[in-house]
Amino acid sequence: MGVRIKTLLKEPIVRVVLVIAFLTVIGGAGWGIYQTQTSPEQPINFPHKLHVGLGIQCLYCHPGAFTQASAGLPTEQKCWGCHQQIAKTQTSPELQKLAKYVNNNQPIKWVPVYQVPDFVHFNHRPHLAAGLNCENCHGDMSTQTTAKLQQRVNMGWCLNCHRERAKDNPKLLTKLTDCGTCHY
């Protein structure tokens, strides 16, 4: 069997096929990683800068961060609760889009900006309980219009933060760097 494989590997066409297959797998993995690290188009260009400037807290629109893994995204009804009172609805293209969603009774199909792979179990709640603010990971939203990735979210970045926060506490360091903390 081993001799047969060695003979096959000497054939140029087999080598070319193997190289193409290898490059396809590497390219697909690279594309998948790239897709999770780029900011998607949103149905409405939500002006975070304006809303943060008005003093609206992150958790008002993203209340799930207190209670579940996902921070959640606001519904059209939550947005409309304030914006139906604003005359600017008639002139702003983005508010006209919101009005259309509300009038058609359609949900806004927001696209999550920060995503982790399915084998990672991220939960906002312990991070909030540890005293982290949203801007620690998401950046200063008062400078952004539509949400953009401020940080490449990957295992190395998370582990560096976990190590930094637990540097003087060996027991906490063990807990925060244990694979089962994020991969369960």
Residue frames as a rotation matrix with the C-alpha (Angstrom) as fourth column:
MET 1
0.567 0.823 0.000 0.00
0.823 -0.567 0.000 0.00
0.000 0.000 -1.000 0.00
GLY 2
0.504 -0.449 -0.737 2.78
0.153 -0.794 0.588 2.46
-0.850 -0.409 -0.332 0.96
VAL 3
-0.602 -0.739 0.301 4.67
0.397 0.050 0.916 1.73
-0.692 0.672 0.263 -2.27
ARG 4
-0.141 0.652 0.745 1.54
0.983 0.000 0.185 2.42
0.121 0.758 -0.641 -4.30
ILE 5
0.807 0.431 -0.404 1.04
0.514 -0.849 0.121 5.79
-0.291 -0.305 -0.907 -2.58
LYS 6
0.049 -0.884 -0.466 4.69
0.078 -0.461 0.884 6.74
-0.996 -0.080 0.046 -3.16
THR 7
-0.643 -0.231 0.730 4.33
0.690 0.237 0.683 5.84
-0.331 0.944 0.008 -6.84
LEU 8
0.335 0.864 0.375 1.17
0.929 -0.369 0.020 7.93
0.155 0.342 -0.927 -7.14
LEU 9
0.719 -0.063 -0.692 2.85
0.314 -0.859 0.404 10.92
-0.620 -0.508 -0.598 -5.43
LYS 10
-0.397 -0.918 0.003 5.59
0.344 -0.146 0.927 10.87
-0.851 0.369 0.374 -8.07
GLU 11
-0.169 0.439 0.882 3.01
0.984 0.020 0.178 11.58
0.060 0.898 -0.436 -10.77
PRO 12
-0.958 -0.270 0.098 2.94
0.270 -0.963 -0.011 15.33
0.097 0.016 0.995 -11.63
ILE 13
-0.357 0.897 0.262 -0.84
-0.112 -0.320 0.941 15.42
0.927 0.306 0.215 -12.06
VAL 14
0.338 0.432 -0.836 -1.36
0.738 0.430 0.520 13.97
0.585 -0.793 -0.173 -8.57
ARG 15
-0.506 -0.606 -0.614 0.97
0.848 -0.481 -0.223 16.61
-0.160 -0.633 0.757 -7.10
VAL 16
-0.895 0.218 0.389 -0.90
-0.017 -0.888 0.460 19.38
0.446 0.405 0.798 -8.93
VAL 17
0.078 0.985 -0.153 -4.26
0.136 0.142 0.981 18.10
0.988 -0.097 -0.122 -7.66
LEU 18
0.192 -0.065 -0.979 -2.93
0.951 0.260 0.169 17.89
0.244 -0.963 0.112 -4.09
VAL 19
-0.828 -0.523 -0.202 -1.51
0.552 -0.822 -0.136 21.42
-0.095 -0.224 0.970 -4.25
ILE 20
-0.625 0.678 0.387 -4.82
-0.168 -0.601 0.781 22.75
0.762 0.423 0.490 -5.63
ALA 21
0.311 0.755 -0.578 -6.77
0.462 0.412 0.785 20.92
0.831 -0.511 -0.221 -2.91
PHE 22
-0.182 -0.482 -0.857 -4.44
0.983 -0.108 -0.149 22.27
-0.021 -0.870 0.493 -0.22
LEU 23
-0.970 -0.214 0.116 -4.71
0.227 -0.968 0.105 25.84
0.090 0.128 0.988 -1.52
THR 24
-0.272 0.950 0.154 -8.50
-0.016 -0.165 0.986 25.53
0.962 0.265 0.059 -1.72
VAL 25
0.349 0.365 -0.863 -8.73
0.799 0.366 0.477 24.44
0.490 -0.856 -0.164 1.92
ILE 26
-0.488 -0.612 -0.622 -6.37
0.834 -0.536 -0.127 27.20
-0.256 -0.581 0.773 3.09
GLY 27
-0.909 0.180 0.377 -8.17
0.055 -0.843 0.535 29.80
0.414 0.506 0.757 0.97
GLY 28
0.039 0.991 -0.126 -11.58
0.242 0.113 0.964 28.73
0.969 -0.069 -0.236 2.30
ALA 29
0.209 -0.033 -0.977 -10.37
0.972 0.112 0.204 28.91
0.103 -0.993 0.056 5.90
GLY 30
-0.796 -0.568 -0.210 -8.84
0.577 -0.816 0.020 32.34
-0.183 -0.105 0.977 5.26
TRP 31
-0.648 0.636 0.419 -12.05
-0.015 -0.560 0.828 33.60
0.761 0.531 0.372 3.66
GLY 32
0.287 0.781 -0.555 -14.09
0.587 0.314 0.746 32.31
0.757 -0.540 -0.369 6.60
ILE 33
-0.128 -0.422 -0.898 -11.86
0.960 -0.281 -0.004 34.09
-0.251 -0.862 0.441 9.11
TYR 34
-0.948 -0.240 0.209 -11.94
0.301 -0.891 0.340 37.26
0.105 0.385 0.917 7.02
GLN 35
-0.286 0.931 0.228 -15.75
0.220 -0.167 0.961 37.19
0.933 0.325 -0.157 6.92
THR 36
0.457 0.463 -0.760 -15.96
0.814 0.127 0.567 37.14
0.359 -0.877 -0.319 10.74
GLN 37
-0.160 -0.636 -0.755 -13.57
0.832 -0.499 0.244 40.08
-0.531 -0.589 0.609 11.01
THR 38
-0.909 -0.070 0.411 -15.21
0.316 -0.758 0.571 42.57
0.272 0.648 0.711 8.66
SER 39
-0.667 0.692 -0.278 -18.08
-0.117 -0.465 -0.878 44.92
-0.736 -0.552 0.391 9.38
PRO 40
-0.529 0.536 0.658 -21.28
0.826 0.505 0.252 43.96
-0.197 0.677 -0.709 7.55
GLU 41
-0.807 0.417 0.417 -23.71
-0.109 -0.801 0.589 46.29
0.580 0.430 0.692 5.78
GLN 42
-0.786 0.588 -0.193 -26.70
0.335 0.142 -0.932 47.20
-0.520 -0.797 -0.308 7.94
PRO 43
-0.160 0.809 0.566 -30.29
0.976 0.045 0.213 47.76
0.147 0.587 -0.797 6.79
ILE 44
0.893 0.334 0.303 -30.20
0.273 -0.935 0.226 51.18
0.359 -0.119 -0.926 8.49
ASN 45
-0.171 -0.976 0.135 -27.02
0.474 -0.201 -0.857 53.18
0.864 -0.083 0.497 9.05
PHE 46
0.729 0.522 -0.442 -27.65
0.590 -0.152 0.793 53.64
0.347 -0.839 -0.419 12.74
PRO 47
0.189 -0.681 0.707 -25.82
-0.096 -0.729 -0.677 56.72
0.977 0.060 -0.203 14.07
HIS 48
0.340 -0.159 -0.927 -24.26
0.859 0.453 0.238 55.46
0.382 -0.877 0.291 17.31
LYS 49
-0.693 -0.713 0.109 -22.33
0.632 -0.673 -0.385 58.72
0.347 -0.198 0.917 17.56
LEU 50
-0.454 0.618 0.643 -25.56
-0.319 -0.786 0.530 60.75
0.832 0.035 0.554 17.76
HIS 51
0.548 0.765 -0.339 -27.33
0.005 0.403 0.915 58.45
0.837 -0.503 0.216 20.22
VAL 52
0.110 -0.601 -0.792 -24.33
0.950 0.297 -0.093 58.13
0.291 -0.742 0.604 22.57
GLY 53
-0.797 -0.424 0.430 -23.94
0.359 -0.905 -0.226 61.91
0.486 -0.026 0.874 22.36
LEU 54
-0.066 0.873 0.484 -27.53
-0.410 -0.466 0.784 62.26
0.910 -0.146 0.389 23.58
GLY 55
-0.488 -0.238 0.840 -26.64
-0.871 0.062 -0.488 60.17
0.064 -0.969 -0.238 26.63
ILE 56
0.674 0.721 -0.159 -28.47
-0.713 0.692 0.111 56.99
0.190 0.039 0.981 25.64
GLN 57
-0.060 -0.697 0.714 -26.77
-0.792 0.469 0.391 54.06
-0.608 -0.542 -0.580 27.38
CYS 58
-0.705 -0.317 -0.634 -25.70
-0.662 0.614 0.430 50.96
0.253 0.723 -0.643 25.42
LEU 59
-0.963 0.266 0.032 -27.85
0.225 0.868 -0.443 48.72
-0.145 -0.420 -0.896 27.59
TYR 60
-0.267 0.910 -0.318 -31.01
-0.472 -0.411 -0.780 50.63
-0.840 -0.059 0.539 26.68
CYS 61
0.292 0.341 -0.893 -30.85
-0.956 0.086 -0.280 49.27
-0.018 0.936 0.352 23.12
HIS 62
-0.104 -0.444 -0.890 -28.90
-0.394 0.840 -0.373 46.11
0.913 0.311 -0.262 23.99
PRO 63
0.235 0.266 0.935 -30.51
-0.958 -0.101 0.270 44.92
0.166 -0.959 0.231 27.27
GLY 64
0.901 0.141 -0.411 -29.70
-0.148 0.989 0.014 41.26
0.408 0.049 0.912 26.66
ALA 65
-0.043 -0.999 -0.032 -26.13
-0.201 0.040 -0.979 41.87
0.979 -0.036 -0.203 27.80
PHE 66
-0.272 0.001 0.962 -27.40
-0.946 -0.184 -0.267 41.72
0.177 -0.983 0.051 31.39
THR 67
0.205 0.611 0.765 -29.21
-0.780 0.574 -0.250 38.42
-0.591 -0.545 0.594 31.08
GLN 68
0.870 0.190 0.454 -28.05
0.092 0.843 -0.529 36.34
-0.484 0.502 0.717 28.11
ALA 69
0.030 -0.911 0.412 -25.17
0.760 0.289 0.582 35.51
-0.649 0.295 0.701 25.82
SER 70
-0.327 -0.083 0.941 -26.23
0.847 -0.468 0.253 37.94
0.419 0.880 0.224 23.13
ALA 71
-0.894 -0.008 -0.448 -26.55
0.238 -0.855 -0.460 41.64
-0.379 -0.518 0.767 23.91
GLY 72
0.054 0.961 0.271 -29.52
0.817 0.114 -0.565 41.69
-0.574 0.252 -0.779 21.55
LEU 73
-0.910 -0.243 0.335 -30.43
0.404 -0.695 0.595 44.18
0.088 0.677 0.731 18.87
PRO 74
-0.664 0.683 -0.306 -33.20
-0.214 -0.564 -0.797 46.75
-0.717 -0.464 0.520 19.13
THR 75
-0.263 0.692 0.672 -36.54
0.877 0.463 -0.132 46.13
-0.403 0.554 -0.728 17.49
GLU 76
-0.622 0.118 0.774 -38.15
0.488 -0.715 0.502 48.63
0.612 0.689 0.387 15.16
GLN 77
0.485 0.874 -0.024 -40.76
0.518 -0.265 0.813 49.29
0.705 -0.407 -0.581 17.87
LYS 78
0.333 -0.454 -0.826 -38.09
0.857 -0.219 0.466 50.27
-0.393 -0.863 0.316 20.39
CYS 79
-0.745 -0.642 0.183 -36.57
0.650 -0.635 0.419 52.72
-0.153 0.430 0.890 17.90
TRP 80
-0.403 0.672 0.621 -39.96
0.434 -0.457 0.776 54.02
0.806 0.583 -0.107 16.84
GLY 81
0.318 0.514 -0.797 -40.95
0.938 -0.048 0.343 54.64
0.138 -0.857 -0.497 20.46
CYS 82
-0.123 -0.438 -0.890 -38.70
0.497 -0.804 0.327 57.71
-0.859 -0.402 0.317 20.41
HIS 83
-0.885 -0.463 0.057 -38.53
0.269 -0.406 0.874 58.52
-0.381 0.788 0.483 16.73
GLN 84
-0.194 0.875 0.443 -42.27
0.934 0.027 0.355 58.82
0.299 0.482 -0.823 16.11
GLN 85
0.558 0.383 -0.736 -42.02
0.688 -0.709 0.152 62.03
-0.464 -0.592 -0.659 18.11
ILE 86
-0.275 -0.816 -0.509 -39.28
0.251 -0.572 0.781 63.55
-0.928 0.087 0.361 15.94
ALA 87
0.681 0.576 -0.453 -40.24
-0.208 -0.441 -0.873 65.70
-0.702 0.688 -0.181 12.96
LYS 88
-0.166 -0.867 -0.470 -36.87
-0.833 -0.132 0.538 64.88
-0.528 0.481 -0.700 11.36
THR 89
-0.190 0.163 0.968 -38.40
0.165 0.977 -0.132 61.54
-0.968 0.135 -0.213 10.30
GLN 90
0.792 0.601 0.106 -39.64
0.224 -0.125 -0.966 63.23
-0.568 0.789 -0.234 7.14
THR 91
0.775 -0.513 -0.370 -36.18
-0.632 -0.612 -0.476 64.45
0.018 0.602 -0.798 6.07
SER 92
-0.169 -0.898 0.406 -33.73
-0.848 0.343 0.405 61.79
-0.503 -0.276 -0.819 7.24
PRO 93
0.008 0.147 -0.989 -33.32
-0.807 0.585 0.080 58.88
0.590 0.798 0.123 4.77
GLU 94
-0.832 -0.367 -0.416 -32.40
-0.077 0.818 -0.569 56.51
0.550 -0.442 -0.709 7.60
LEU 95
-0.773 0.616 0.149 -35.45
-0.232 -0.057 -0.971 57.47
-0.590 -0.786 0.188 9.65
GLN 96
0.011 0.759 -0.651 -37.59
-0.995 -0.058 -0.084 57.05
-0.101 0.648 0.755 6.53
LYS 97
-0.429 -0.226 -0.875 -36.26
-0.394 0.918 -0.044 53.48
0.813 0.326 -0.483 6.34
LEU 98
-0.997 0.073 -0.024 -37.24
0.050 0.374 -0.926 52.98
-0.058 -0.924 -0.377 9.98
ALA 99
-0.392 0.910 -0.139 -40.73
-0.695 -0.392 -0.603 54.36
-0.603 -0.139 0.786 9.31
LYS 100
-0.060 0.335 -0.940 -41.10
-0.891 0.406 0.201 51.94
0.449 0.850 0.274 6.39
TYR 101
-0.791 -0.255 -0.556 -40.21
-0.011 0.915 -0.403 48.96
0.612 -0.313 -0.727 8.62
VAL 102
-0.878 0.479 0.009 -42.74
-0.049 -0.071 -0.996 50.13
-0.477 -0.875 0.086 11.21
ASN 103
-0.218 0.847 -0.485 -45.51
-0.879 -0.386 -0.280 50.87
-0.424 0.366 0.828 8.69
ASN 104
0.003 0.152 -0.988 -45.03
-0.743 0.662 0.100 47.47
0.670 0.734 0.115 7.01
ASN 105
0.684 0.233 0.691 -44.82
-0.708 0.443 0.550 45.73
-0.178 -0.866 0.468 10.39
GLN 106
0.743 -0.534 -0.403 -41.49
0.144 0.716 -0.683 44.17
0.654 0.449 0.609 9.38
PRO 107
0.793 -0.537 -0.289 -38.59
0.340 -0.004 0.940 43.50
-0.506 -0.844 0.180 11.70
ILE 108
0.633 -0.708 -0.312 -35.29
-0.772 -0.552 -0.315 45.24
0.051 0.440 -0.896 11.03
LYS 109
0.938 -0.327 -0.115 -32.85
0.315 0.943 -0.107 42.57
0.143 0.064 0.988 9.97
TRP 110
0.640 -0.752 0.159 -29.80
-0.758 -0.583 0.292 43.88
-0.127 -0.307 -0.943 11.82
VAL 111
0.665 -0.531 -0.524 -26.59
0.104 0.761 -0.640 42.02
0.739 0.371 0.562 11.08
PRO 112
0.906 -0.361 -0.222 -24.40
0.240 0.004 0.971 41.26
-0.350 -0.933 0.090 14.11
VAL 113
0.712 -0.701 -0.032 -21.03
-0.561 -0.542 -0.626 42.99
0.422 0.464 -0.779 13.85
TYR 114
-0.356 -0.818 0.452 -19.12
-0.933 0.288 -0.213 41.03
0.045 -0.498 -0.866 16.49
GLN 115
0.759 0.575 -0.306 -19.34
-0.581 0.810 0.081 37.30
0.294 0.116 0.949 15.97
VAL 116
-0.282 -0.809 0.516 -17.53
-0.865 0.447 0.228 34.33
-0.415 -0.382 -0.826 17.41
PRO 117
-0.617 0.026 -0.787 -17.37
-0.513 0.745 0.427 30.83
0.597 0.667 -0.446 15.92
ASP 118
0.411 0.895 -0.175 -19.97
-0.506 0.383 0.773 28.27
0.758 -0.229 0.610 17.01
PHE 119
0.298 -0.348 -0.889 -17.42
0.578 0.807 -0.122 26.44
0.760 -0.477 0.441 19.17
VAL 120
-0.864 -0.500 0.057 -16.93
0.283 -0.578 -0.766 29.56
0.416 -0.646 0.641 21.33
HIS 121
0.195 0.935 -0.297 -19.52
0.842 -0.005 0.539 30.30
0.503 -0.355 -0.788 23.99
PHE 122
-0.840 -0.464 0.281 -19.35
0.312 -0.837 -0.449 34.01
0.444 -0.289 0.848 24.77
ASN 123
0.256 0.904 -0.342 -21.60
0.904 -0.098 0.417 35.59
0.343 -0.416 -0.842 27.36
HIS 124
-0.054 -0.243 0.968 -21.72
0.086 -0.967 -0.238 39.34
0.995 0.070 0.073 28.07
ARG 125
0.797 0.587 0.145 -23.02
-0.053 -0.171 0.984 38.94
0.602 -0.792 -0.105 31.61
PRO 126
0.648 -0.578 -0.497 -19.80
0.743 0.336 0.579 37.77
-0.168 -0.744 0.647 33.36
HIS 127
-0.330 -0.777 0.536 -17.86
0.844 -0.497 -0.200 40.49
0.422 0.386 0.820 31.56
LEU 128
0.120 0.465 0.877 -20.26
-0.085 -0.875 0.476 43.17
0.989 -0.132 -0.066 32.85
ALA 129
0.943 0.258 -0.209 -20.14
0.152 0.226 0.962 41.60
0.295 -0.939 0.174 36.32
ALA 130
0.253 -0.938 -0.236 -16.32
0.966 0.229 0.124 41.84
-0.062 -0.259 0.964 36.18
GLY 131
0.300 -0.066 -0.952 -16.62
0.351 -0.920 0.175 45.59
-0.887 -0.387 -0.253 35.70
LEU 132
-0.732 -0.545 0.409 -15.87
0.565 -0.150 0.811 45.79
-0.380 0.825 0.418 32.01
ASN 133
-0.041 0.681 -0.731 -17.57
-0.300 -0.706 -0.641 48.51
-0.953 0.193 0.233 30.01
CYS 134
0.777 0.431 0.458 -18.88
0.290 0.400 -0.869 48.01
-0.558 0.809 0.186 26.49
GLU 135
0.866 -0.430 -0.255 -16.10
-0.487 -0.610 -0.626 50.20
0.114 0.666 -0.737 25.06
ASN 136
0.133 -0.843 0.522 -13.43
-0.610 0.346 0.713 47.84
-0.781 -0.413 -0.468 26.44
CYS 137
-0.327 -0.197 0.924 -14.23
0.413 0.850 0.327 45.48
-0.850 0.489 -0.196 23.56
HIS 138
0.346 0.638 0.688 -16.41
0.896 -0.006 -0.445 47.49
-0.279 0.770 -0.573 21.17
GLY 139
-0.626 -0.652 0.427 -14.44
0.739 -0.671 0.058 50.73
0.248 0.352 0.902 21.18
ASP 140
-0.703 0.311 -0.640 -15.73
0.153 -0.812 -0.563 54.25
-0.694 -0.494 0.524 21.63
MET 141
-0.256 0.704 0.662 -19.11
0.954 0.293 0.057 54.24
-0.154 0.646 -0.747 19.95
SER 142
0.492 0.431 -0.757 -19.36
0.382 -0.888 -0.257 58.02
-0.782 -0.163 -0.601 20.37
THR 143
-0.297 -0.660 -0.690 -16.99
-0.468 -0.529 0.708 58.28
-0.832 0.533 -0.152 17.40
GLN 144
-0.935 -0.065 0.348 -18.84
0.213 0.683 0.699 55.86
-0.283 0.728 -0.625 15.12
THR 145
-0.332 0.885 -0.326 -21.84
-0.943 -0.311 0.116 56.19
0.001 0.346 0.938 12.92
THR 146
0.701 0.516 -0.493 -22.57
-0.530 0.839 0.124 52.61
0.477 0.175 0.861 11.84
ALA 147
0.657 -0.438 0.613 -20.98
-0.455 0.418 0.786 50.03
-0.601 -0.796 0.076 14.16
LYS 148
0.540 -0.607 -0.583 -17.64
-0.533 0.289 -0.795 48.80
0.651 0.740 -0.168 12.87
LEU 149
0.749 -0.396 -0.531 -15.27
0.592 0.761 0.268 46.19
0.298 -0.515 0.804 14.21
GLN 150
0.776 -0.502 0.383 -12.89
-0.577 -0.809 0.109 48.03
0.255 -0.306 -0.917 16.50
GLN 151
-0.119 -0.774 0.622 -10.97
-0.876 0.376 0.300 44.95
-0.466 -0.509 -0.723 17.51
ARG 152
-0.163 -0.005 -0.987 -10.15
-0.631 0.769 0.100 41.71
0.759 0.639 -0.128 15.78
VAL 153
0.340 0.376 0.862 -11.90
-0.917 0.337 0.214 39.23
-0.210 -0.863 0.459 18.03
ASN 154
0.310 -0.285 -0.907 -9.88
-0.340 0.858 -0.385 36.07
0.888 0.428 0.169 18.32
MET 155
0.782 0.048 -0.621 -8.68
0.446 0.653 0.612 33.67
0.435 -0.756 0.489 20.97
GLY 156
-0.231 -0.964 -0.130 -5.31
0.856 -0.138 -0.498 35.39
0.462 -0.226 0.857 21.42
TRP 157
-0.493 0.104 0.864 -6.92
-0.144 -0.989 0.036 38.75
0.858 -0.107 0.503 22.08
CYS 158
0.602 0.787 0.135 -9.38
-0.332 0.092 0.939 37.28
0.727 -0.610 0.316 24.60
LEU 159
0.602 -0.429 -0.673 -6.65
0.707 0.679 0.199 35.30
0.372 -0.596 0.712 26.39
ASN 160
-0.495 -0.802 0.336 -4.42
0.546 -0.587 -0.598 38.37
0.676 -0.112 0.728 26.64
CYS 161
-0.142 0.547 0.825 -7.26
-0.524 -0.749 0.406 40.26
0.840 -0.375 0.393 28.32
HIS 162
0.828 0.467 -0.311 -8.01
-0.037 0.597 0.801 37.34
0.560 -0.652 0.512 30.65
ARG 163
0.179 -0.852 -0.493 -4.33
0.870 0.371 -0.325 37.09
0.459 -0.371 0.807 31.63
GLU 164
-0.584 -0.405 0.703 -4.06
0.161 -0.907 -0.388 40.82
0.795 -0.114 0.595 32.21
ARG 165
0.182 0.765 0.618 -7.14
-0.585 -0.421 0.693 40.93
0.790 -0.488 0.371 34.44
ALA 166
0.969 0.226 -0.101 -5.99
-0.078 0.665 0.743 37.95
0.235 -0.712 0.662 36.54
LYS 167
0.316 -0.944 -0.093 -2.24
-0.154 0.046 -0.987 38.61
0.936 0.326 -0.131 36.61
ASP 168
-0.523 -0.567 0.636 -1.96
-0.677 -0.177 -0.714 38.77
0.517 -0.805 -0.292 40.42
ASN 169
0.071 0.650 0.757 -4.47
-0.880 0.398 -0.259 36.03
-0.469 -0.648 0.600 41.19
PRO 170
-0.831 -0.528 -0.174 -3.26
-0.545 0.711 0.445 32.50
-0.111 0.465 -0.879 40.26
LYS 171
-0.584 0.683 0.439 -6.65
0.354 0.701 -0.619 30.91
-0.730 -0.206 -0.651 41.01
LEU 172
0.423 0.750 -0.509 -8.48
-0.134 -0.504 -0.853 33.39
-0.896 0.429 -0.112 38.76
LEU 173
-0.191 -0.591 -0.784 -5.79
-0.918 -0.176 0.356 33.04
-0.349 0.787 -0.508 36.08
THR 174
-0.928 -0.137 0.346 -6.35
-0.067 0.976 0.207 29.28
-0.366 0.169 -0.915 36.02
LYS 175
-0.114 0.975 0.189 -10.10
0.464 0.220 -0.858 29.77
-0.879 -0.011 -0.478 35.69
LEU 176
0.503 0.377 -0.778 -9.90
-0.343 -0.739 -0.580 32.45
-0.793 0.558 -0.243 33.00
THR 177
-0.198 -0.642 -0.741 -7.36
-0.966 -0.002 0.260 30.58
-0.168 0.767 -0.619 30.86
ASP 178
-0.549 0.108 0.829 -8.98
-0.048 0.986 -0.160 27.14
-0.835 -0.127 -0.536 31.16
CYS 179
-0.990 0.133 -0.039 -10.30
-0.026 0.097 0.995 25.95
0.136 0.986 -0.092 27.78
GLY 180
-0.478 0.855 -0.199 -13.67
0.845 0.510 0.160 25.06
0.238 -0.092 -0.967 29.33
THR 181
-0.477 0.295 -0.828 -14.30
0.364 -0.791 -0.491 28.67
-0.800 -0.536 0.270 30.29
CYS 182
-0.290 0.322 -0.901 -15.05
-0.706 -0.708 -0.026 29.61
-0.646 0.629 0.432 26.67
HIS 183
-0.447 0.075 -0.891 -15.28
-0.734 0.539 0.414 26.25
0.511 0.839 -0.186 24.90
TYR 184
-0.811 0.227 0.539 -18.02
-0.287 0.649 -0.705 24.15
-0.510 -0.726 -0.461 26.50
